[in-house]
Amino acid sequence: MAAAAAATGRVGQAVHGPTSPGRKIAEALRGSPVYVDPSLATAVDASQKRELVAQIKETKLPIRVVLVPLVEGDSWGGKPEQLAEVVHDRMGGGPSILITLGDLPDDISAHEWPEGAHQAMHAAAAVFFQDDMKGAGLAKRVSRAIGIIKAGNGDKVYKEVTAGLGKPKPTQSGGADGAGKDGSSGVGSGRSPLVRLLSLVVGPVLLLAAAGLLLRRRSRLRDLTTPFALPRSVFAAARQADEAGLRDRATEEVVRLGEEARAAQGDPAVVERALDAYAAAGTVLDRARGAVDLAGVFALVAEGRAALSKAPAALPLCFFHPLHGPAVRRIPWRPLGRREQLRVAACETCLRAVRTRRAPEVLTDRRDGRPVPYFEIPTEDSIWAATGYGSLLGGDGDSLAARVQRGDFTRTLG
């Protein structure tokens, strides 16, 4: 437990310490709903900041703007979701809308509690695809997002501006870039020929390989596949840990689940399900060979806690990368090169990546000596590929714990 405690302590100090960046931003937001890091003062000057503050006050919504550069290795792991979670936590939680910089250089991101209440995520995502926002300054993009959030129609706007993704656009005589007579165009117009070519070739399911090619060609974009980027604070220590630290963190969570299950009162069947998950998590933990198996420990712990919460409809961990934490929604997804479509549980980060035609970060396993997405391992060789860490389970009492109890995990090991 020492390594886990040390990892937890490091994260706690970075996130909750008396002079931590998260605390500093939260204290500033109590005086003004807009925080601009000094390094971005030229992008959003004092006058523009005042205009954003006035616009936010007019909405009468709990909107806050945190403009902080995001780079790999910073206090937030370079992830807008992690920044948002930390600041929201330091602000005391509650209903909130937080606008930050996004994953891409021209992108902004919105995070909302409760999720979807004002369609904020799509409101901010839509700005990236709006033609008149191409090349607009940061303040204008944030202002546009605030306006869409106020209108409460972010889902509709996002759907409209992304409707042309993956569809060929007719050439109009009025412009060389395929713009319509009214000057409007789909997402493809104003973008590079590479984007339009990819849209024509691979269609709307531009998820892993095609998006990866696009990101590699656009060298100005940051790498979106950094392992263990965990936006949810419950997995913060795991995000910082190496494999040994991750194992210690998993051990800690298994012990805690056992204590919670033994102390639980009420329906014996509910307690039994939690204890089954606890026993299965212990089995996997004892024989775990790496991060892929350790992620399964977290998935079993989540299954046990869901049983104790008496929430039969509780979602499992994120299908794409279970160490992202609990999923927020099930979405349709088609694996690259396959015809069948799956419904998988995705966290907010991966949900947004899929909906904006970007490659979600995936947990990798090894096959023939090379790293591959864990779900590409043959299902007979991996309980995690067979179950998607809970996303692909059937009904009628099927569970990860039941699969482990019947020997699926030990079979895939051998």
C-alpha positions in Angstrom: 0.0 0.0 0.0 3.0 2.3 0.5 3.4 3.0 -3.2 -0.3 3.7 -3.6 -0.3 6.0 -0.7 2.7 7.9 -2.0 1.0 8.2 -5.4 -2.2 9.5 -3.8 -0.2 11.9 -1.8 1.6 13.3 -4.9 -1.7 13.8 -6.7 -3.3 15.3 -3.6 -0.5 17.8 -3.3 -0.6 18.8 -7.0 -4.4 19.1 -7.0 -5.4 20.1 -3.5 -2.3 21.6 -2.0 -2.4 25.1 -0.4 -0.6 26.7 -3.4 -1.8 24.3 -6.1 -2.7 25.5 -9.5 -6.3 24.2 -9.0 -6.8 26.1 -5.8 -5.3 29.3 -7.4 -7.7 29.2 -10.3 -10.7 28.4 -8.1 -9.9 31.3 -5.8 -9.6 33.6 -8.8 -13.0 32.4 -10.2 -14.7 33.4 -7.0 -14.0 37.0 -7.9 -14.5 36.8 -11.7 -16.0 34.1 -13.9 -13.2 34.4 -16.4 -9.6 33.3 -15.6 -6.9 34.0 -18.2 -3.4 32.7 -17.6 -0.8 35.5 -18.0 0.8 33.6 -20.9 -2.5 34.1 -22.8 -2.9 37.8 -22.0 -2.3 38.8 -25.6 -4.9 36.3 -26.9 -7.5 37.6 -24.5 -6.7 41.1 -23.3 -8.3 43.0 -20.5 -11.0 44.5 -22.6 -12.0 41.2 -24.1 -12.1 39.6 -20.7 -14.5 42.3 -19.5 -16.7 41.7 -22.4 -16.8 37.9 -21.7 -17.6 38.6 -18.0 -20.5 40.8 -19.0 -21.8 38.2 -21.5 -21.6 35.5 -18.9 -23.5 37.6 -16.3 -26.2 38.3 -18.9 -26.8 34.5 -19.3 -27.5 34.1 -15.6 -25.9 30.6 -16.0 -23.1 29.2 -13.9 -20.6 29.6 -16.7 -16.9 30.0 -15.9 -14.0 30.3 -18.4 -10.5 28.9 -17.6 -8.0 29.7 -20.3 -4.8 27.9 -19.4 -2.2 26.4 -21.8 -2.4 22.6 -21.8 0.8 20.7 -22.4 1.7 17.1 -21.6 3.3 16.8 -18.2 1.6 19.8 -16.7 -0.6 19.7 -13.6 -3.5 18.4 -15.7 -1.6 15.9 -17.8 -2.3 18.2 -20.8 -6.0 17.2 -20.7 -8.9 19.7 -20.6 -11.1 17.1 -18.8 -8.6 16.8 -15.9 -8.3 20.6 -15.6 -12.1 20.9 -15.5 -12.6 18.2 -12.9 -10.0 19.7 -10.6 -11.3 23.2 -10.9 -14.9 22.1 -10.4 -13.9 20.1 -7.4 -12.0 23.0 -5.9 -15.0 25.3 -6.5 -17.1 23.0 -4.3 -18.9 21.0 -7.0 -22.6 21.7 -7.9 -24.1 22.8 -11.2 -21.5 24.4 -13.3 -20.4 24.9 -16.9 -16.6 25.2 -17.5 -15.1 26.4 -20.7 -11.4 25.6 -21.3 -9.0 25.2 -24.2 -9.6 21.9 -26.1 -7.4 19.1 -27.4 -6.6 20.9 -30.7 -4.9 24.2 -31.2 -8.1 25.9 -32.6 -10.5 24.1 -30.3 -12.3 25.0 -27.1 -14.0 22.5 -24.8 -17.0 22.8 -22.4 -17.6 20.6 -19.4 -20.9 20.5 -17.6 -22.3 19.3 -14.3 -24.9 17.8 -14.5 -23.8 16.5 -17.9 -26.0 17.7 -20.8 -28.2 20.1 -18.8 -27.4 23.0 -21.2 -25.9 21.1 -24.1 -22.6 22.8 -23.4 -20.3 20.1 -24.7 -21.7 20.3 -28.2 -22.0 24.1 -28.1 -18.3 24.4 -27.7 -17.5 21.6 -30.1 -19.6 23.2 -32.8 -17.5 26.4 -32.8 -14.5 24.5 -34.2 -16.5 23.5 -37.3 -18.2 26.9 -38.0 -16.7 28.5 -41.0 -16.8 32.1 -39.8 -14.9 31.0 -36.7 -11.9 29.8 -38.8 -9.0 32.0 -37.8 -11.1 33.9 -35.3 -9.4 34.9 -32.0 -9.8 32.9 -28.8 -12.1 35.5 -27.2 -14.5 35.4 -30.2 -14.6 31.6 -30.1 -15.3 31.5 -26.4 -18.0 34.2 -26.9 -19.6 32.2 -29.6 -19.7 29.1 -27.4 -21.3 31.1 -24.5 -24.0 32.4 -26.9 -24.9 28.9 -28.1 -25.0 27.7 -24.5 -27.3 30.5 -23.6 -29.6 29.6 -26.5 -29.6 26.0 -25.2 -29.5 24.5 -28.7 -25.9 23.2 -28.8 -26.9 19.7 -29.9 -28.8 21.2 -32.9 -26.1 23.5 -33.9 -23.4 20.8 -33.6 -25.5 18.5 -35.7 -26.0 21.1 -38.4 -22.3 22.1 -38.7 -21.1 18.5 -38.8 -23.8 17.2 -41.2 -21.4 17.3 -44.1 -18.7 15.2 -42.6 -18.0 12.2 -44.8 -20.2 13.4 -47.6 -19.0 14.7 -51.0 -19.9 18.4 -51.5 -21.1 19.5 -54.9 -18.8 22.0 -56.7 -20.5 25.5 -57.0 -19.5 28.0 -59.6 -19.5 30.7 -56.9 -16.3 29.6 -55.2 -13.3 27.3 -55.7 -13.8 25.8 -52.3 -17.3 24.4 -52.9 -19.1 27.1 -50.9 -22.8 27.5 -51.6 -24.5 30.6 -53.0 -25.3 31.9 -49.5 -21.6 31.6 -48.6 -22.2 28.7 -46.2 -20.5 25.4 -46.5 -20.2 22.1 -44.7 -17.4 21.2 -42.3 -15.3 20.3 -45.3 -15.1 23.8 -46.7 -12.3 25.9 -45.4 -10.5 22.7 -44.3 -7.5 21.2 -46.0 -7.8 19.0 -49.1 -6.6 16.1 -46.9 -9.6 16.4 -44.7 -12.0 16.4 -47.7 -10.2 13.4 -49.2 -10.5 11.4 -46.0 -14.2 12.3 -45.8 -14.8 11.0 -49.3 -12.8 7.8 -48.8 -13.7 6.6 -45.3 -17.0 8.2 -44.8 -18.5 9.1 -41.4 -16.7 6.3 -39.4 -13.4 8.3 -39.3 -12.3 6.9 -36.0 -9.0 5.2 -35.5 -6.8 4.7 -38.6 -8.0 7.6 -40.7 -8.0 10.0 -37.8 -4.6 8.8 -36.8 -3.3 9.5 -40.3 -4.8 13.0 -40.2 -3.2 13.8 -36.9 0.2 12.6 -37.9 0.1 14.7 -41.1 -1.0 17.8 -39.1 2.2 18.0 -37.1 0.9 21.0 -35.1 -1.5 18.8 -33.2 -0.5 17.2 -30.0 -0.4 13.4 -29.6 -3.9 12.3 -28.5 -2.8 8.8 -27.5 -0.9 9.4 -24.3 -1.5 6.4 -22.0 -3.4 6.7 -18.7 -4.9 10.1 -19.3 -7.6 9.9 -16.7 -10.1 12.8 -16.4 -12.0 11.5 -13.4 -10.5 12.3 -10.1 -11.3 8.9 -8.7 -8.6 7.5 -11.0 -6.1 10.4 -10.5 -3.6 8.3 -8.6 -3.7 5.5 -11.2 -3.1 8.1 -13.9 0.2 9.1 -12.2 1.4 5.6 -11.4 3.6 3.2 -13.3 2.5 -0.4 -13.4 3.7 -1.1 -9.8 1.8 2.0 -8.6 -1.2 1.0 -10.6 -1.2 -2.4 -9.0 -1.0 -0.8 -5.5 -3.9 1.5 -6.3 -5.9 -1.5 -7.6 -5.1 -3.3 -4.4 -6.3 -0.4 -2.3 -9.6 -0.2 -4.3 -10.2 -4.0 -3.9 -9.7 -3.8 -0.1 -12.1 -0.8 0.1 -14.8 -2.7 -1.9 -14.5 -5.6 0.5 -14.9 -3.4 3.5 -17.9 -1.7 1.9 -19.6 -4.9 0.9 -19.1 -6.5 4.4 -20.5 -3.4 6.0 -23.5 -3.1 3.7 -27.0 -3.6 5.0 -30.2 -4.5 3.1 -30.9 -7.0 0.4 -28.6 -10.1 0.8 -28.6 -10.7 -2.9 -27.2 -7.2 -3.5 -24.5 -7.8 -0.9 -23.7 -11.2 -2.5 -23.2 -9.6 -5.9 -20.8 -7.0 -4.4 -18.9 -9.8 -2.6 -18.7 -11.8 -5.8 -17.2 -8.8 -7.6 -14.8 -8.4 -4.7 -13.7 -12.0 -4.9 -13.3 -11.8 -8.7 -11.3 -8.6 -8.5 -9.0 -10.3 -6.0 -8.5 -13.3 -8.4 -7.6 -11.0 -11.3 -5.4 -8.8 -9.1 -3.4 -11.9 -7.9 -2.7 -13.0 -11.5 -2.6 -9.7 -13.4 0.1 -9.5 -15.9 0.0 -5.8 -16.7 -2.1 -2.7 -17.1 -4.8 -4.5 -19.2 -5.5 -6.9 -16.4 -5.2 -4.2 -13.7 -7.8 -2.2 -15.6 -10.0 -5.3 -15.3 -9.6 -5.0 -11.5 -11.0 -1.5 -11.6 -13.9 -2.7 -13.8 -14.8 -5.4 -11.3 -14.6 -2.9 -8.4 -16.9 -0.6 -10.3 -19.3 -3.5 -10.9 -19.3 -4.2 -7.2 -19.9 -0.6 -6.2 -22.7 -0.4 -8.7 -24.4 -3.3 -7.0 -24.1 -1.7 -3.6 -25.5 1.6 -5.0 -28.6 -0.4 -6.2 -28.3 1.2 -9.6 -29.0 -1.7 -12.1 -28.6 0.7 -15.0 -25.2 2.0 -13.9 -22.8 2.2 -16.8 -19.5 0.3 -16.7 -16.1 1.9 -17.2 -15.2 3.5 -20.5 -15.0 0.9 -23.3 -12.1 2.6 -25.1 -9.9 3.2 -22.1 -11.4 1.9 -18.8 -8.9 3.8 -16.8 -10.6 7.0 -18.0 -13.2 6.1 -15.4 -17.0 5.6 -15.5 -18.8 6.0 -18.8 -21.4 8.7 -19.2 -23.4 7.3 -22.2 -23.7 4.4 -24.6 -22.9 5.2 -28.2 -23.0 3.3 -31.5 -19.5 2.5 -32.7 -18.2 0.4 -35.6 -14.7 -1.1 -35.3 -12.5 -0.1 -38.2 -12.8 -2.6 -41.1 -15.9 -4.4 -39.7 -19.5 -4.2 -40.8 -21.2 -4.8 -37.4 -22.0 -1.9 -35.2 -21.6 -2.1 -31.4 -23.1 0.0 -28.6 -20.4 0.7 -26.2 -20.1 2.8 -23.0 -17.9 5.8 -23.4 -16.6 8.5 -21.0 -17.0 12.1 -21.9 -13.6 12.4 -23.4 -14.0 9.5 -25.8 -17.7 10.4 -26.5 -16.5 13.8 -27.7 -13.7 12.3 -29.7 -16.0 9.9 -31.6 -18.6 12.5 -32.2 -16.0 14.9 -33.7 -14.5 12.2 -35.9 -11.3 12.0 -33.9 -9.6 8.9 -32.6 -10.4 8.1 -29.0 -7.5 7.1 -26.8 -7.5 3.4 -26.4 -6.0 1.0 -23.9 -3.5 -1.2 -25.7 -2.4 -4.8 -25.3 0.3 -6.7 -27.1 -0.2 -9.1 -30.0 2.7 -10.7 -31.9 5.0 -8.4 -30.1 3.4 -5.1 -31.0 0.9 -2.9 -29.3 -2.7 -3.1 -30.5 -6.1 -1.9 -29.1 -7.0 -4.4 -26.4 -10.3 -5.1 -28.2 -8.4 -6.4 -31.3 -7.1 -9.4 -29.3 -9.1 -12.5 -30.2 -12.0 -12.9 -27.7 -10.9 -16.5 -26.9 -7.6 -15.1 -25.7 -8.9 -12.1 -23.7 -11.8 -11.8 -21.3 -11.4 -8.0 -21.7 -11.8 -8.1 -25.5 -14.8 -10.4 -25.1 -16.5 -8.2 -22.6 -15.2 -4.7 -23.3 -14.7 -4.3 -19.6 -18.5 -4.6 -19.2 -19.7 -2.8 -22.3 -20.3 -6.0 -24.3 -22.0 -8.1 -21.6 -25.3 -9.6 -22.3 -28.3 -9.4 -20.1 -29.8 -12.1 -17.8 -27.3 -11.6 -14.9 -24.2 -11.7 -17.1 -21.4 -9.9 -15.3 -17.6 -9.6 -15.2 -17.6 -11.3 -11.9 -19.6 -14.3 -13.3 -17.2 -14.6 -16.2 -14.2 -14.6 -13.8 -15.9 -17.2 -11.5 -16.5 -19.6 -14.4 -12.8 -19.4 -15.4 -12.8 -17.1 -18.3 -9.9 -15.1 -16.9 -7.7 -18.0 -16.0 -8.5 -19.6 -19.4 -7.2 -16.6 -21.3 -4.1 -16.5 -19.2 -3.3 -20.1 -20.1 
